[in-house]
Amino acid sequence: MISPLSDVAVARRVARDIPDGAYVNLGIGMPILVGDVVGPDKEVVYHSENGILGMGPAPAPGEEDRELINAGKQPVTLLPGGSYFHHTDAFVMMRGGHIDISVLGAFQVSETGDLANWITDLATMPPAVGGAMDLAVGAKRVLVMTTHTTRDGRPKLLPRCSYPLTAAGVVDRVYTDLAVLDVGPAGLVVREMAPGLTRTELQSVTAARLTFADDVGELDPH
């Protein structure tokens, strides 16, 4: 039986791969959760493309500052030593290779690491590229955090993306509610799977061809 992990559980798994001292940009949607679960033993500097470095957690209710928001228009705080600046400077940081890790959501990921996350075929979902193209090509490492399938059960991991690309060949690792997968020379390599999930079940909900590491681990749901 396929039992997907919660979004928070996936965020915890992503957080474990973020090293101490990293400069990180968290995309809109699921990736934002990562900032809430990184352990206190790590000092991570969060960047937002609308012009923030040293972004802190969400403020307590009633303490929001309408002038201090992230790229998703959500209220945030500023940690000691943090700063805010023109968004042009934020994009220079992204394009100049100064961001260690970008955690992005995705509509589709191909088996060669192509990323599609700014437009779909749904008329109800308007295109919204934001800074995703710059983050996808500018960050030293690109991690994708998403559900394994769409709400109606269509695979998101494909041989080739059918949506317009955000960037080609940029994804290093994919974290879904069913598995952790690396993008390798031969395609997607499964490193971890959700508890109780079989290889056959995982392949059945994945359009891309999967290969499995010799030491496939269990994806910790806690």
BAFI-3210 file (N, C-alpha, C; in Angstrom, 3 decimals, decimal comma, padded with zeros to 6 digits):
// residues 222
n [1|2|3|4|5|6|7|8|9|10|11|12|13|14|15|16|17|18|19|20|21|22|23|24|25|26|27|28|29|30|31|32|33|34|35|36|37|38|39|40|41|42|43|44|45|46|47|48|49|50|51|52|53|54|55|56|57|58|59|60|61|62|63|64|65|66|67|68|69|70|71|72|73|74|75|76|77|78|79|80|81|82|83|84|85|86|87|88|89|90|91|92|93|94|95|96|97|98|99|100|101|102|103|104|105|106|107|108|109|110|111|112|113|114|115|116|117|118|119|120|121|122|123|124|125|126|127|128|129|130|131|132|133|134|135|136|137|138|139|140|141|142|143|144|145|146|147|148|149|150|151|152|153|154|155|156|157|158|159|160|161|162|163|164|165|166|167|168|169|170|171|172|173|174|175|176|177|178|179|180|181|182|183|184|185|186|187|188|189|190|191|192|193|194|195|196|197|198|199|200|201|202|203|204|205|206|207|208|209|210|211|212|213|214|215|216|217|218|219|220|221|222]
n.u [000,844|000,574|001,735|001,965|004,387|004,007|003,971|005,578|007,228|008,705|010,003|011,633|013,391|014,706|015,933|017,901|019,917|021,005|023,830|025,651|026,111|025,364|024,240|021,030|018,235|014,784|012,134|008,789|005,870|005,838|008,701|009,167|008,638|010,931|012,616|011,496|012,123|014,812|017,446|018,476|021,174|022,409|023,573|021,990|021,829|019,286|018,067|016,137|014,570|013,347|014,873|016,227|018,515|019,467|017,057|014,463|012,242|008,617|006,701|005,191|001,621|000,004|002,280|003,263|005,079|004,209|005,929|007,954|008,405|008,538|009,461|007,149|005,215|004,673|004,669|007,741|010,603|013,602|016,788|019,408|022,027|021,049|019,862|018,223|017,548|017,766|015,929|017,339|019,983|019,639|019,129|021,564|023,145|022,045|022,462|025,167|026,278|026,380|024,659|024,356|022,547|019,510|016,195|013,566|010,148|008,220|006,508|007,045|009,730|012,396|014,027|016,599|017,162|015,931|013,933|010,608|008,667|007,099|004,868|001,792|-000,583|-002,989|-005,671|-006,541|-004,344|-002,184|000,820|003,939|006,904|008,769|011,716|012,684|014,026|016,512|017,454|017,553|019,615|021,667|022,264|024,512|023,779|020,858|017,903|014,948|011,721|008,761|005,455|005,028|003,259|000,650|-002,387|-004,423|-003,223|-001,301|001,993|004,856|007,507|009,247|010,124|010,626|009,987|006,752|005,772|006,680|010,137|011,818|014,532|017,222|018,583|019,421|018,725|019,756|018,988|015,966|013,245|010,488|007,141|007,303|009,875|013,496|015,559|018,390|019,755|021,412|024,045|022,818|020,168|017,366|018,110|017,153|017,416|016,272|013,222|009,734|008,438|007,446|006,896|007,153|009,534|008,302|005,816|006,640|007,763|005,447|004,068|005,639|006,725|009,193|012,063|013,343|016,290|017,797|019,641|022,294|022,187|019,587|017,749|015,436|012,964|012,690|009,832|009,603]
n.v [-001,194|002,201|004,820|008,041|010,431|013,187|016,730|018,151|016,137|015,510|017,944|017,876|015,871|017,048|019,134|017,828|017,503|019,962|021,797|023,116|026,615|027,229|029,174|029,746|029,530|029,382|028,121|029,166|027,801|024,337|024,197|026,300|025,295|024,046|025,845|026,002|023,685|023,108|022,165|023,536|023,313|024,112|026,870|028,601|030,715|032,483|033,449|035,715|036,414|038,859|040,617|040,068|039,033|036,778|036,049|035,466|033,330|033,073|035,802|036,217|035,981|039,051|040,530|041,107|042,712|044,676|045,631|043,862|041,124|037,873|036,437|035,178|036,774|036,443|037,240|037,788|037,563|039,322|038,197|038,777|040,661|040,376|041,665|043,926|044,824|046,252|044,482|043,942|043,584|041,249|039,467|039,580|038,234|035,684|035,090|035,274|033,050|032,842|031,630|028,811|026,619|025,951|025,397|024,176|024,061|021,902|021,281|019,403|017,069|015,939|012,850|013,492|015,655|018,047|020,897|021,914|024,394|026,692|027,136|025,584|023,430|024,298|026,490|027,816|028,285|030,725|031,683|031,936|032,807|034,182|034,289|031,850|030,795|032,041|031,156|028,415|028,078|029,458|028,720|026,753|024,181|022,411|021,523|019,701|019,814|018,163|016,783|013,326|012,697|014,368|015,928|014,516|012,135|011,936|011,255|013,128|012,855|012,368|010,939|012,994|016,435|017,818|020,318|023,810|024,493|025,485|025,411|023,558|020,396|020,860|019,934|018,411|016,684|015,037|015,292|013,636|012,821|010,144|009,207|009,635|010,834|010,801|012,656|011,176|010,201|008,138|008,608|008,742|007,889|005,916|006,595|006,512|005,190|005,496|004,087|000,669|000,768|-000,711|-001,465|-001,932|-000,677|001,988|002,493|002,241|004,605|006,415|007,938|008,218|006,159|004,199|003,582|001,675|002,300|000,330|000,311|001,122|003,103|003,577|006,010|008,283|008,997|010,788]
n.w [000,000|-000,857|001,005|001,348|002,604|004,903|004,104|005,897|006,897|004,600|004,314|006,578|005,837|003,665|005,053|006,504|004,680|004,301|004,811|007,661|007,827|005,242|002,432|001,510|-000,657|-000,455|-002,263|-003,257|-001,720|-000,895|-000,307|001,524|004,018|004,881|006,170|008,674|009,982|010,064|012,123|015,368|015,629|013,384|011,478|009,177|006,412|005,087|001,925|000,001|-003,079|-003,402|-002,024|000,536|003,012|005,439|006,518|008,864|010,876|010,507|011,845|015,128|015,547|014,980|015,137|012,692|010,077|007,521|005,658|005,543|003,933|002,342|-000,895|-001,578|-000,598|002,065|005,541|007,249|009,477|010,490|011,098|013,577|012,188|009,676|006,478|004,191|000,768|-002,561|-005,068|-007,372|-006,560|-005,147|-007,216|-008,529|-006,702|-006,980|-009,732|-009,829|-008,683|-005,901|-004,144|-002,211|-002,072|-003,649|-002,982|-004,630|-005,746|-007,945|-011,024|-012,891|-013,356|-015,297|-016,271|-016,837|-015,326|-016,030|-015,300|-014,708|-013,602|-013,687|-015,288|-016,261|-017,959|-017,120|-017,141|-014,941|-013,422|-013,448|-015,304|-013,545|-013,198|-011,614|-009,691|-010,403|-012,682|-012,577|-010,102|-010,577|-012,422|-011,267|-008,608|-006,611|-006,028|-006,768|-005,332|-005,469|-004,160|-003,857|-004,459|-005,348|-007,350|-009,248|-008,017|-009,201|-009,674|-011,730|-012,938|-011,842|-012,309|-015,134|-018,388|-020,168|-019,846|-020,306|-019,992|-020,475|-019,988|-016,977|-016,526|-018,024|-017,263|-014,566|-012,018|-009,030|-006,929|-005,957|-003,798|-002,744|-001,578|-001,528|-002,092|-002,203|-004,669|-006,795|-009,522|-012,010|-014,384|-015,790|-015,436|-013,145|-009,862|-007,236|-003,849|-001,317|000,047|000,897|003,952|003,741|001,046|-002,149|-004,764|-007,199|-006,825|-006,554|-009,096|-010,588|-010,231|-011,395|-014,275|-015,486|-016,083|-013,499|-011,585|-008,978|-006,068|-004,630|-001,905|-000,981|001,200|003,981|003,908|006,326|008,182|010,260]
ca.u [000,000|001,346|001,399|002,858|004,784|003,460|004,863|006,554|008,200|009,597|010,835|012,667|014,406|015,504|016,726|019,063|020,956|021,499|024,956|025,839|026,762|024,951|023,357|019,952|016,990|013,645|011,085|007,418|005,118|006,396|010,058|009,187|008,577|012,272|013,158|010,909|012,517|016,265|017,777|019,178|022,616|022,921|023,341|021,703|021,484|018,240|018,026|014,879|014,880|012,825|015,868|016,489|019,540|019,364|015,618|014,098|010,944|007,397|006,468|004,035|000,397|-000,121|003,579|003,694|005,472|003,778|007,043|008,963|007,785|009,391|009,060|005,786|004,372|004,381|005,451|008,905|011,383|014,990|017,668|020,535|022,992|020,350|019,730|017,372|018,178|017,049|015,856|018,380|021,143|019,296|019,297|023,002|023,616|021,587|023,097|026,611|026,731|026,635|023,704|024,830|021,472|018,155|015,169|012,474|009,041|008,227|005,367|007,618|011,186|012,733|015,051|017,911|017,304|015,230|012,951|009,477|007,935|006,533|003,595|001,182|-001,619|-004,240|-006,024|-006,778|-003,060|-001,441|002,274|004,584|008,289|009,486|013,157|013,023|015,018|017,812|017,849|017,820|020,910|022,690|022,630|025,520|023,094|019,409|017,120|013,518|010,819|007,441|004,735|005,468|002,271|-000,314|-003,562|-005,226|-002,453|-000,369|003,396|005,614|008,850|008,958|011,274|010,831|008,945|005,823|005,565|007,865|011,171|012,424|015,944|017,536|019,691|019,918|018,315|020,711|018,290|014,519|012,621|009,035|006,482|007,518|011,254|014,593|016,174|019,453|019,830|022,732|024,287|021,899|018,794|016,987|018,570|016,421|018,277|015,432|011,799|008,836|008,279|006,443|006,747|007,976|010,104|007,281|004,825|007,229|007,857|004,096|003,600|006,732|006,821|010,605|012,647|014,105|017,265|017,815|020,965|022,511|021,891|018,376|017,349|014,044|012,700|012,188|008,666|009,566]
ca.v [000,000|003,434|005,770|009,188|011,195|014,536|017,773|018,484|015,040|015,698|019,110|017,441|015,110|018,031|019,895|017,050|017,607|021,333|021,883|024,295|027,735|027,368|030,252|028,953|030,153|028,459|028,500|029,330|026,555|023,345|024,461|027,239|024,519|023,612|026,818|025,814|022,407|022,978|022,086|024,676|023,066|024,648|028,274|028,698|032,080|032,387|034,524|035,838|037,175|040,222|041,492|039,818|038,067|036,633|035,998|034,645|032,651|033,902|036,495|035,815|036,680|040,406|041,209|041,164|043,982|044,588|046,007|042,813|039,904|037,110|036,500|034,677|037,777|036,017|038,012|037,120|038,375|039,493|037,762|039,688|040,638|040,304|042,929|043,933|045,637|046,252|043,129|043,778|043,016|039,861|038,668|039,489|037,146|034,434|034,857|035,257|031,805|033,038|030,845|027,427|025,656|026,429|024,360|024,625|023,174|021,503|020,642|018,228|016,911|014,869|011,920|014,103|016,813|019,249|021,384|022,723|024,793|028,038|027,194|024,289|023,530|024,658|027,900|028,400|028,532|031,619|031,503|032,730|032,332|034,792|034,162|030,431|030,525|032,496|030,253|027,084|028,041|030,178|028,083|025,701|022,887|022,579|020,449|019,839|019,261|018,134|015,516|012,405|012,782|015,465|015,590|013,510|010,909|011,906|011,332|014,360|012,482|011,950|010,832|014,321|017,358|018,283|021,748|024,623|024,330|026,563|025,264|022,202|019,672|021,580|019,326|017,464|015,691|015,236|014,779|013,575|012,174|008,695|008,788|010,563|010,369|011,612|012,683|010,692|010,096|007,169|008,938|008,880|006,812|005,949|006,453|006,173|005,034|005,561|002,788|-000,244|000,931|-001,613|-000,883|-002,010|000,367|003,292|002,626|002,339|005,996|007,210|007,719|008,052|004,873|004,297|002,591|001,664|002,168|-000,952|000,471|001,933|003,236|003,914|007,448|008,458|009,878|011,621]
ca.w [000,000|-000,957|002,064|001,196|003,770|004,989|003,599|006,944|006,934|003,459|004,636|007,532|005,106|002,934|006,024|006,929|003,659|004,229|005,746|008,503|007,165|003,844|001,976|000,934|-001,091|-000,398|-003,195|-002,769|-001,569|000,015|000,184|002,652|005,260|005,273|007,120|010,003|010,580|010,176|013,539|015,972|015,579|012,120|011,144|007,743|006,014|004,065|000,939|-000,733|-004,283|-003,362|-001,415|001,952|003,386|006,889|006,807|010,007|010,782|010,476|013,116|015,921|015,130|015,488|015,096|011,301|009,485|006,133|004,802|005,590|003,415|001,443|-002,301|-001,672|000,063|003,430|006,515|007,821|010,399|010,108|012,177|013,821|011,101|008,402|005,756|003,006|-000,262|-003,838|-005,610|-008,381|-005,875|-004,825|-008,436|-008,777|-005,845|-007,573|-011,027|-009,654|-008,075|-004,472|-003,360|-002,136|-002,319|-003,944|-002,822|-005,486|-006,050|-009,353|-011,663|-013,556|-013,426|-016,232|-015,784|-017,057|-014,445|-016,490|-014,330|-015,174|-012,388|-013,748|-016,011|-016,562|-018,983|-016,456|-017,320|-013,617|-012,775|-014,338|-015,259|-012,503|-013,152|-010,505|-009,823|-010,481|-013,726|-012,088|-009,033|-011,114|-013,114|-010,513|-007,339|-006,747|-005,941|-006,888|-004,741|-005,757|-003,146|-004,483|-004,346|-006,401|-008,423|-009,141|-007,205|-009,901|-009,830|-012,864|-012,498|-012,032|-012,749|-016,503|-019,293|-020,712|-019,384|-021,331|-019,761|-020,793|-018,967|-016,214|-016,880|-018,473|-016,665|-013,384|-010,750|-008,457|-006,112|-005,844|-002,583|-002,859|-000,447|-001,650|-002,314|-002,457|-005,910|-007,378|-010,985|-012,406|-015,827|-016,395|-015,083|-011,739|-008,989|-005,970|-002,682|-000,173|-000,262|002,045|004,613|003,198|-000,397|-002,938|-005,978|-008,247|-006,562|-006,862|-010,548|-011,153|-010,154|-011,957|-015,713|-015,813|-015,706|-012,259|-011,154|-007,520|-005,472|-003,956|-000,476|-000,829|002,589|004,283|004,063|007,695|008,180|011,470]
c.u [000,883|000,849|002,355|003,204|004,091|004,465|005,949|007,625|009,194|010,541|011,946|013,778|015,300|016,454|017,983|020,212|021,503|022,618|024,971|026,585|026,340|024,101|022,289|018,786|015,903|012,544|009,722|006,725|005,772|007,795|010,136|009,223|009,962|012,860|012,649|011,433|014,028|016,640|018,556|020,694|023,246|022,618|023,205|021,255|020,508|018,178|016,653|015,091|014,243|013,729|016,084|017,616|019,565|017,919|015,350|012,734|009,778|007,192|005,263|002,807|000,292|001,170|004,121|004,057|005,156|004,871|008,126|008,316|008,791|008,845|007,652|004,772|003,919|005,229|006,584|009,547|012,803|015,856|018,772|021,599|022,363|020,225|018,707|017,827|017,352|017,051|016,855|019,624|020,887|019,488|020,768|023,599|023,260|022,346|024,612|027,146|027,021|025,676|024,150|023,774|020,184|017,207|013,926|011,362|009,072|006,868|005,822|009,140|011,456|013,838|016,466|018,097|016,731|014,141|011,881|008,655|007,303|005,215|003,125|000,196|-002,973|-004,509|-006,227|-005,481|-002,209|000,065|002,909|006,032|009,054|010,984|013,616|014,092|016,413|018,336|018,268|019,192|022,025|023,138|023,641|024,887|021,595|018,712|015,653|012,724|009,401|006,713|005,124|004,529|001,405|-001,508|-004,447|-004,406|-001,506|001,073|004,010|007,039|008,716|010,234|011,654|009,685|008,051|005,501|006,820|008,871|011,483|013,916|016,204|018,735|020,263|019,665|019,346|020,007|016,822|014,030|011,111|008,456|006,609|008,986|012,219|015,358|017,267|019,340|021,252|022,881|023,320|020,443|018,581|017,384|017,876|017,386|017,505|013,988|010,990|008,654|007,161|006,260|007,672|008,514|009,092|006,234|005,385|007,328|006,478|003,552|004,663|006,840|008,272|011,078|013,528|015,173|017,384|019,240|021,078|022,099|020,678|017,929|015,875|013,918|011,999|011,008|008,627|010,639]
c.v [001,249|004,428|006,950|009,840|012,551|015,542|018,112|017,403|015,150|016,870|018,733|016,682|016,048|018,752|019,149|017,156|019,024|021,500|023,177|025,374|027,981|028,614|029,601|029,837|029,094|028,958|028,603|027,978|025,630|023,688|025,403|026,495|024,132|024,549|026,646|024,574|022,173|023,069|023,284|024,507|023,610|026,134|028,370|030,123|032,000|033,659|034,530|036,789|038,558|041,147|041,311|038,803|038,004|036,633|035,043|034,012|033,628|034,573|035,932|036,583|038,053|041,199|041,309|042,600|043,891|044,981|044,927|041,482|039,162|037,186|035,972|035,569|037,343|036,829|037,179|038,040|038,473|039,129|038,794|039,535|040,559|041,665|042,799|045,032|045,539|044,847|042,890|043,145|041,555|038,962|038,561|038,363|035,792|034,109|034,714|034,019|031,906|032,270|029,378|026,428|026,399|025,243|024,858|023,587|022,830|020,981|019,348|018,265|015,757|013,993|012,421|015,381|018,100|019,604|022,217|023,104|026,180|028,137|025,769|024,475|023,899|026,145|028,599|028,712|029,404|031,385|032,429|032,266|032,928|034,733|032,745|030,136|030,900|031,584|028,894|027,003|028,673|029,508|026,963|024,308|023,142|021,332|020,714|019,132|019,329|016,851|014,641|012,432|014,021|015,014|014,549|012,282|010,840|012,027|012,706|014,086|011,756|011,703|012,196|015,220|017,770|019,768|022,522|024,584|025,644|026,588|023,800|021,635|020,268|020,858|018,296|016,338|016,058|014,556|014,795|012,931|010,659|008,287|009,965|010,004|011,337|011,567|012,312|010,607|009,148|007,450|009,025|007,642|006,945|005,672|006,022|006,050|005,087|004,167|001,954|-000,182|-000,041|-000,893|-000,882|-000,918|001,741|003,500|002,820|003,765|006,962|006,909|007,537|006,674|005,057|003,220|002,728|001,457|000,826|-000,900|001,377|001,910|003,529|005,400|007,659|009,425|010,848|012,704]
c.w [000,000|000,085|001,987|002,529|003,756|004,432|004,614|007,040|005,783|003,724|005,615|006,818|004,292|003,890|006,450|005,930|003,508|005,258|006,551|007,709|005,736|003,614|001,104|000,505|-001,106|-001,322|-002,533|-002,712|-000,567|000,528|001,378|003,983|005,764|006,320|008,536|010,707|010,582|011,645|014,057|015,978|014,295|012,011|009,632|007,440|004,849|003,218|000,279|-001,897|-004,328|-002,547|000,072|002,073|004,907|007,344|007,967|009,833|010,722|011,830|013,857|015,436|015,792|015,438|013,671|010,903|008,001|005,155|004,751|005,229|002,541|000,013|-002,535|-000,985|001,458|004,402|007,107|008,851|009,867|011,306|012,409|012,743|009,730|007,751|004,643|002,066|-001,537|-004,432|-006,738|-007,760|-005,501|-006,038|-008,838|-007,940|-006,455|-008,850|-010,909|-008,978|-006,588|-003,566|-003,385|-002,575|-002,633|-003,820|-003,555|-005,560|-007,528|-009,781|-012,339|-013,431|-014,383|-015,658|-016,050|-016,240|-014,965|-015,487|-015,010|-013,941|-012,466|-014,504|-016,289|-017,709|-018,391|-016,597|-015,985|-012,876|-013,689|-014,223|-014,231|-012,351|-011,992|-010,725|-010,062|-011,534|-013,252|-010,985|-009,580|-011,780|-012,290|-009,235|-007,583|-006,724|-005,945|-006,367|-005,037|-004,670|-003,700|-004,115|-005,524|-007,606|-008,231|-008,303|-007,879|-010,290|-011,010|-012,368|-012,759|-012,508|-014,083|-017,306|-019,866|-020,266|-020,557|-021,156|-020,184|-019,648|-018,244|-016,521|-017,211|-017,721|-015,399|-012,059|-010,295|-007,698|-006,007|-004,566|-002,787|-001,604|-000,503|-001,707|-002,354|-003,653|-006,348|-008,892|-011,376|-013,899|-016,529|-016,046|-013,586|-010,945|-007,634|-004,824|-001,441|-000,638|001,026|002,649|003,979|001,706|-001,134|-004,170|-007,115|-008,078|-006,905|-008,371|-011,185|-011,123|-010,665|-013,444|-016,163|-015,375|-014,480|-012,182|-009,638|-007,015|-004,765|-002,488|-000,248|000,632|002,736|004,538|005,395|007,701|009,363|011,442]
res [m|i|s|p|l|s|d|v|a|v|a|r|r|v|a|r|d|i|p|d|g|a|y|v|n|l|g|i|g|m|p|i|l|v|g|d|v|v|g|p|d|k|e|v|v|y|h|s|e|n|g|i|l|g|m|g|p|a|p|a|p|g|e|e|d|r|e|l|i|n|a|g|k|q|p|v|t|l|l|p|g|g|s|y|f|h|h|t|d|a|f|v|m|m|r|g|g|h|i|d|i|s|v|l|g|a|f|q|v|s|e|t|g|d|l|a|n|w|i|t|d|l|a|t|m|p|p|a|v|g|g|a|m|d|l|a|v|g|a|k|r|v|l|v|m|t|t|h|t|t|r|d|g|r|p|k|l|l|p|r|c|s|y|p|l|t|a|a|g|v|v|d|r|v|y|t|d|l|a|v|l|d|v|g|p|a|g|l|v|v|r|e|m|a|p|g|l|t|r|t|e|l|q|s|v|t|a|a|r|l|t|f|a|d|d|v|g|e|l|d|p|h]
***
